Amino acid sequence: MTPRIDAHQHVWTLARGDYGWLTPALGSIYRDATPDELAPLLAANGIARTILVQAAPTEAETAFLLGVAARTPYVAGVVGWCDFAAPEAGLRIAALARDPLLVGLRPMVQDIPDTGWLARPELAPAFSALIGAGLVFDALLKTPHIPAMLRVLDRHPDLACVIDHAAKPDLTRGDLGAWRDGIAALAAHPQVMCKLSGLVTEAGPDWTLATLRPVVEHLLAVFGPQRLVFGSDWPVVTLRASYGSWVETAQALLADLAPAERAAVFGGNAARLYLGRRGRAATQQG
């Protein structure tokens, strides 16, 4: 049986000081989030491995996360950060990729005012370096960023890409037309996967299964179960639900899938996306 993988979780230490978005206004998650706190939640929900994802736009945090991963057996890989717009981005990505625990990189696109930033020509060397190193591009997008992401995918058809949090559909207003069209356009690129994560924090505090079902049905229709990847977004998810509640919700939303399809979403697809790719790249480079 394929081990269950949580493909999107965070840890942070506030005293590090580079989490610009993490302020006291966020209440219950404005605190240290540690691997020891997450471990029993994983065990209680049958999750064997995780992918640890960056939460600060610094290489210092990436080094911190790689250190956490090295001493935390359940962490299978790290999605870090690099300045894609820097002149030496290609060299920096190649250097970061020397650590076998690095499986991907993620600029915090949702926080960049220019919604077309991803399509800037000066970022092309960074995307080429990702491809060469066998790293995944984690796309932290909202609907307005999708056109630029599509241009990147057209220019770099070999880029392995996963859309974080399903591009954050606006579930509070319920106007999903532009999101639906954008997600369908992204899914038309066969190298793109999508994380089933982060949805409850885009909904109001009174969310229900019915709130999320139209989004998940659309994701299944355009990506299919072989390109959806379960993630918790812990501890951010706890703003709206407990870890176990989100796992139960995701299972309920996928209840109509065949057992093999559910196993793919809850582990097999993440293993294929993140873990097999680094091995292939190392073999090609060797």
N, C-alpha and C positions, 0 to 999 in steps of 0.2 A: 504493500500500500504506500502511496506517495505521502511523505510527511506533510502535515499542514504547515503552511508558512504565512505569517503576517508580513505582508510586503511593504508596510509603511508604519513605522513607529519612530518616536523621538526619545532622546534623553537630553537633559540640559542641566547646567549648574549656573545659577543666576550670577554668582560672583565672577564668572568669566567676563561678563559685561558687554558681549557683542550681539545680544538678542534685542535689536531695536524695537521689534514689534511686541515683545513680551513685557507688558507693563502691568502695574497693579490693577488697572481697569479690567483685566481679564480674570480677576478674582481667584477662583480655586486652582487655576493652573499657573499662577504666579508664585512658583516655588520650585525647588529642585525636583527633577524627575529622574529617577535612578533605575538602573537595570534590576536591582534587587526588589524594587517595588513592582516592576512588571512581571518578574519571574513567576510568582504564584498565580497571576491572572492567566498567563500563557498555559500553565499546567492545568488549571481548572477548566480551560476551554479546549484542551487537546491540541494546542499550537506548539510545534516542535522547534521551529526556527523563525527568525525575523530578518527583515531588512531595515537597517537603521538609517534614517534620512536626516539630512542637514536641517538646521533651524536658524542658522546665522550666515550672513554673506561674507565669510572669511575663511581663508585656508587654515587659520589657527583652529577654528572649530572642526574642520575636517580632520586635522591631526588629532584633536581631542577624541573625535568619534572613532577613528581608527584604533586609538589606544583602548577605548572602551570595548570595541569589537574583539581585540586581541585577547582580552582577559574575560570575555563573556561568552561562554560556549554556545548559547542559543543564537547569537548574532551571526548570520551567515554572510553578511556583506553590508557595505556602507555606500550610501549615495551622498557624495560630498559636494563641495562648492569650489568653483574656480572663476576668476574674472574672465569671461569669454571675450570681452572687448579689449583686453590688454594686448599690446603688440606681441608679447611673448606667450600668448595663451597656449599655442600648440606645444611649446616646450614645457610649460607648467603642467599641462594635462599628461604629457608623456611621463614626466617625473612623478606625478601623483599615482599614475597607473602602475608604477613599480610595486606598490603595495598590493598583494593579491586580494586583500579584503575590500579594496575599492571596486565597486561594481557599476557605479554610475555617477553622474554629476547633475546638479540642479541649480541653475541661476533662479533667483526669486522673481520671476517674470511678473507675477501679479502685482508686485510693488514698484515696478518701473513705469513712470508716467507715460512714456512713449509706447503705445500699444503696437507699434510696428518695429520695435527694437530688435526682435528676433531675426528679422529679415535684413538687417543691416549687412552690407557686404563684408565689413571688417570682422564679422563673427564667423565667416566661412572656415578659416583655419582651425578654429576651435571645434567645429563640427567634424571636420576631416580628421582631427586628432582623436576625437571620440571613437570614430569608426575604426581607425587604425589600432586603437588600444582595446577594442572590444568592449567599450563602456556603453551603458545605456543613458540616453537623455531623458531625465525625468522632467516632464513639462508641467510646471506649476502655472496653469493658465486660467483665465476666465474667458467668457465668450468673445469679448472684443479683441483678444489676442489670437484667436484662431486663424484669421486670414494670414497673418505673418507666419504662423507655424506651418500652414499649408505651403507657403512659398519655400520654407526651409526643407520640407519633405520633398518637394519637387526638385530642389537643387541637390539633395543628398538622399537618393532613394535607398542607400544601404544603411541609413541611420536607424539604429534600434531606438525606439521611442515608446514611452508609456505616459499617458495623460493622467496626471495626478487628480484625484478627487472628481473624476469625470468632468473636469473643467468647471467645477463649482456652479452647477445650475442654480438659478435664483428661485428657491423653493418658498420663499416668503411671499413673493408677489404672484408666482404661479404662471408667469408669461414665459413659456419655454420654447416658443417658435424659433427664435434665432439660435438658441442653444441646440435644439434638435437638428437644425440644418448644419450647423457647424460640426457637431459630433459625427453626423453621417459623412460629412466631407473628410474628416480625419480618418474615420474607419475605412474609407475607400482606399487608403494606403495600407497595404498588407503588412508592413513592418511595424505598424502602430498597435499597441495594446492600451488598455484603459484600466485604471484602478477603481475598484468598487470600494470606495473609502470616502470619508469626509462629508458624506451626504447629510448626516443628521445635524452637523453644525451649520449647514446652509439652510436648514429648515427652522421653523420657530420652535419654542420650547414645548408646544403641544403637538408635535409631529406624531404621526401614526404610520403604520404600514401603508395605508392608502395614500399618504403624502408622498412616499418614496416610490411606490410601485410604478407609476408612469415613467419615471426616470430609468428604473432598472429594466423595465420592459423594452424601452427604446435602446438601451445599451446592449441588451441581448439580441435585439433585432439587427443592429448594425455591426456589432463586433462578434457576436456569437460567444458561446461559453469557452471557446479555445483562445480567446484574446481578452478575457476579463480576469483581473487579478485582485484577490481579496486583500484589503489592508485595514488596519484599525484606526490609524491616525492618533494613536495614544500618545500623550495624555490629552490632546486637544479634544478628542471625542467625548471626554468626560464633562465637557461643558453642556452636553445634551443627553448623554447616555453613559451607563457603565460599560466597561469592556465586554462583560458577558452579555449585556443587553444588545450591544451592536452585533456581536457574533450571532446571537439568536435571531436578530432581525435579518441579517444577511442570509442566514440559512432558510428562513421563512420565505424570503423573496426569491430564492433559488430552488424552492421545494419541488417545482415541476420538472427540473432537469433530471436527466439520468444520473445514477450514482457516479459514473466515470466523468461526466461533465461537471458535477459539483466538485469532485476531487481535483479536477483541472483548475477550477477557479480558486479553490482553497489551498493550492500548493503546487500543482504540476506546472501551471503556467508561469508562476514566479520563478520556479527552478529553471525552467527553459529560458526565460527572459534574462535573468540576472546571473545564474550560476554556471550554466553550460557555456555561456558566451565567452567568459574570461578564459576558460580552458581552451576553447577553439582559437582565440586570439593568440594565446601563448604558444600553441602548437604552430600556428602560421608564422609567428615571428621567429621561432626557434629554427 
